[in-house]
Amino acid sequence: MFSGTPARRPSAPSFHHLSADTGKGELAAVGTGNPIDTDSFASKTRRAYRGRSTAIVRPGAAGTAPAAGTITVEARAPGLVGATLIMHVVAAP
């Protein structure tokens, strides 16, 4: 769960790089909310829209069942301090 206020800088660099790591999940898609953006959702690098990017994280890998553990999501952009978010995955009963 994210707690706090996300930072937004409309003047931020135009490309953001997002990644998910640890094998307990994957970066399923990256978007920006820009209605005219035609870049692939599968790309880990996106042009920011009004200083924002959105990462969709899926527990487990495509075609596998989620397992308990943690997923580390990182976001970076040139000229800005990077951010890391740790998500906890709970296995279904």
C-alpha positions in Angstrom: 0.0 0.0 0.0 1.3 3.4 -0.9 1.2 6.0 1.8 1.9 9.6 1.3 1.5 12.1 -1.5 3.0 11.1 -4.9 5.4 13.7 -6.3 4.4 15.3 -9.5 6.5 17.7 -11.6 4.9 18.7 -14.9 8.3 20.1 -15.9 10.0 16.7 -15.2 12.1 15.0 -17.9 10.0 13.5 -20.6 11.1 9.9 -20.1 10.5 7.8 -17.0 11.9 4.3 -16.5 9.9 1.8 -14.4 10.9 -1.7 -13.3 9.6 -4.5 -11.0 11.9 -7.0 -9.5 12.3 -10.1 -7.2 10.5 -12.8 -9.2 7.3 -12.5 -7.2 5.7 -10.2 -9.8 6.2 -8.4 -13.0 5.6 -5.1 -14.6 2.5 -5.8 -16.7 2.1 -2.4 -18.3 3.2 1.2 -18.1 0.9 4.1 -19.1 0.6 7.8 -18.7 -3.0 8.8 -19.2 -2.2 10.7 -22.4 -5.1 10.2 -24.7 -3.0 10.6 -27.8 0.0 8.5 -26.8 0.5 5.5 -29.1 3.6 4.0 -27.4 3.4 0.4 -26.3 2.1 -0.4 -22.8 4.8 -3.2 -22.7 7.7 -0.7 -22.7 9.4 -0.1 -19.4 10.3 3.5 -20.6 7.5 6.0 -21.3 7.1 9.6 -22.0 5.7 11.3 -19.0 2.3 13.1 -19.4 2.0 16.2 -17.2 4.9 14.8 -15.1 3.3 11.4 -14.4 3.6 7.7 -15.4 1.6 4.8 -14.1 2.9 1.3 -13.5 0.6 -1.8 -13.5 2.2 -4.6 -11.5 0.9 -8.1 -11.6 1.7 -10.7 -8.9 3.4 -13.7 -10.3 4.5 -13.9 -13.9 2.2 -14.3 -16.9 0.8 -17.8 -16.8 1.9 -18.6 -13.2 0.1 -18.5 -9.9 1.1 -15.6 -7.5 3.4 -16.7 -4.6 3.8 -14.9 -1.3 6.7 -12.5 -1.1 7.6 -9.0 -2.1 7.8 -7.0 -5.3 10.1 -4.1 -5.5 9.0 -1.4 -8.0 11.5 1.3 -9.0 11.0 4.5 -10.9 13.8 6.7 -12.4 14.0 9.8 -14.6 17.1 11.8 -15.6 17.6 14.7 -13.2 15.2 13.5 -10.5 15.7 11.4 -7.4 14.6 7.8 -8.0 11.8 6.2 -6.0 11.3 2.6 -4.7 8.1 1.0 -3.5 8.0 -2.4 -1.9 4.7 -4.3 -2.3 3.8 -7.4 -0.2 2.1 -10.3 -2.0 -0.1 -12.6 0.0 -0.8 -16.0 -1.5 -4.5 -16.9 -2.0 -5.9 -19.4 0.5 
